[in-house]
Amino acid sequence: MRYTGHKIFLNGKLTDISNDLDFYMSGRNIYEVIRIIDGKILYWQDHLNRLENSLQTEQITFQLSDYDFPEMIAILIHQNMIRNMNIRIDVFITDSLHVLVGFIPSFYPDVETYNTGVKTVTLRSVRHDPAVKAVHHELRIKVDRLLKDKTVFEVLLVNEKGLLTEGSRTNLFFIKGSAVLTAKVEDVLPGVTRNKVIKLCRSQNITVKECNIRLDDIQQYDACFLTGTSPKVMPVSSVDNFTFKVQNSVLLKIMDAYNLLMDRSLYKVE
């Protein structure tokens, strides 16, 4: 069972997490993960917009407007007495459609990890539908094995052209001089944090380029970082055996600016 706490929402109704949910958790799984900080929701509308886009891409008819997600999340916070954890919205699609909303076990890096950066390794693989946030079981098995065997924070995907695209759970950025570079949006999941960071960089007069990034050329970059709901803006200390400087001035500026943006973007539901 992926959920935690006492209560979840199943098809819009509050129910005990101890109930048998396996019947509802089968088929194609499209989902979103939303961070809750001090009982407040971060970027909830952006996540719902992406969920809607994912469903439309899959030609799934589903009215998000039938669900008051902020109210549901407020109830879950109160019922489970949890104020700092991620909420997951799952849509399972078979002959019917089921929606589950609940807290999931969450990991947030500590301050020291942001100071030292994280290690990553690469995997030759792609998501064939990168615009849709969906579960890819075979890829997940390969990634989980690498994370365990190599003791790294993230696995970076490399496509058939030798291009670095994204992390298994994150988006990927590089810094060269004063410019920030990332893969083309059509090749990656358009992460909510990714989009926030790109807009934030441009507001700070930091050039952002979407371009092809070859794994064989990473030695030309000065720094590297990941973005995601839980890691926020996370410095990367190494990709395979190549190391990067973590204390990069452009990267530190982005990290500080993003933390401020998060504080200003929290939506109070209690």
C-alpha positions, -999 to +999 in steps of 0.1 A: +000+000+000+015+033-011-006+056+012+000+065+048-022+079+076-057+069+086-080+083+059-079+087+021-105+099-005-118+072-028-139+085-057-147+117-037-156+099-005-136+098+027-127+063+036-104+043+060-070+036+046-073+001+061-100-008+036-091-031+007-081-008-021-065-033-045-097-036-065-094+001-074-057+003-080-052-014-113-048-004-150-032+027-164-021+050-136-018+087-141-010+108-111+002+140-094+022+146-063+015+178-043+036+190-014+020+201+019+041+225+040+029+235+075-007+226+065-005+247+033-006+235-004+022+243-028+013+249-065-020+229-063-035+246-094-004+239-115-005+202-106-042+199-114-037+217-147-010+191-156-032+162-144-059+175-167-035+178-196-022+143-190-058+129-191-066+148-222-035+135-239-046+100-231-081+109-244-096+102-210-129+120-202-128+132-166-142+163-150-117+176-125-143+203-116-164+175-100-138+174-072-129+201-047-093+191-043-083+219-019-112+210+004-104+173+002-067+181+011-078+202+040-099+173+053-070+149+049-047+172+068-072+174+097-082+137+097-046+124+095-031+151+116-003+155+090+010+190+081+042+182+063+041+155+037+032+149+000-003+142-012-008+119-042-037+121-066-040+088-085-063+082-114-066+045-123-080+037-157-095+003-167-130-003-179-139+022-152-121+051-136-111+055-100-096+085-082-077+081-049-062+110-030-041+105+001-008+111+019+022+091+008+055+086+027+078+115+017+115+122+019+130+157+020+167+162+018+184+179+048+205+211+047+238+193+045+227+175+013+220+208-004+255+220+007+273+189-007+251+180-036+239+145-047+254+118-068+236+105-099+241+078-126+228+075-161+205+049-177+199+044-214+161+047-214+133+070-223+096+076-214+077+072-246+050+096-234+070+122-215+042+147-214+020+124-193+029+118-156+021+081-155+036+051-138+061+031-160+065-001-142+095-016-162+114+016-160+107+020-123+121-015-116+154-007-134+157+027-117+150+013-082+177-014-088+202+012-098+194+035-069+200+007-045+231-009-061+249+024-068+237+042-037+228+074-056+201+100-053+188+099-088+190+081-121+193+103-152+178+091-185+198+091-218+179+086-250+188+067-282+207+098-295+229+100-264+211+130-251+205+136-214+168+143-209+155+141-173+158+123-140+135+094-132+117+116-107+131+150-115+140+175-142+176+182-151+195+214-156+231+224-164+249+258-159+275+271-184+289+305-175+259+326-166+234+306-187+211+277-176+205+249-200+179+221-200+164+196-224+137+205-249+103+204-233+090+179-259+116+154-246+107+156-209+079+157-184+070+194-180+076+195-143+058+220-122+090+229-104+109+230-137+085+256-151+087+277-119+125+276-121+126+286-158+103+316-151+122+325-120+155+325-139+142+348-166+128+372-140+163+373-124+178+380-159+194+345-160+194+332-196+176+298-200+181+277-231+162+245-240+186+225-261+201+191-268+225+181-240+249+152-250+261+130-222+295+129-239+297+167-236+290+173-199+325+182-192+318+216-208+293+226-181+302+243-148+274+230-126+243+207-126+211+206-106+178+188-104+143+201-097+113+184-082+085+186-057+104+171-028+141+180-037+132+216-048+164+228-065+191+202-057+228+206-067+243+176-084+279+167-073+284+140-099+270+123-130+285+088-133+322+095-127+322+132-137+321+157-108+306+192-107+312+222-085+283+225-061+290+260-048+283+277-081+272+314-078+244+311-104+231+279-088+231+294-053+212+324-066+185+301-081+182+281-050+177+312-028+152+327-052+132+295-054+130+291-016+115+326-015+091+318-043+079+287-024+072+307+008+051+332-012+032+305-031+018+284-002-021+282-003-038+281+031-066+257+033-071+252+071 
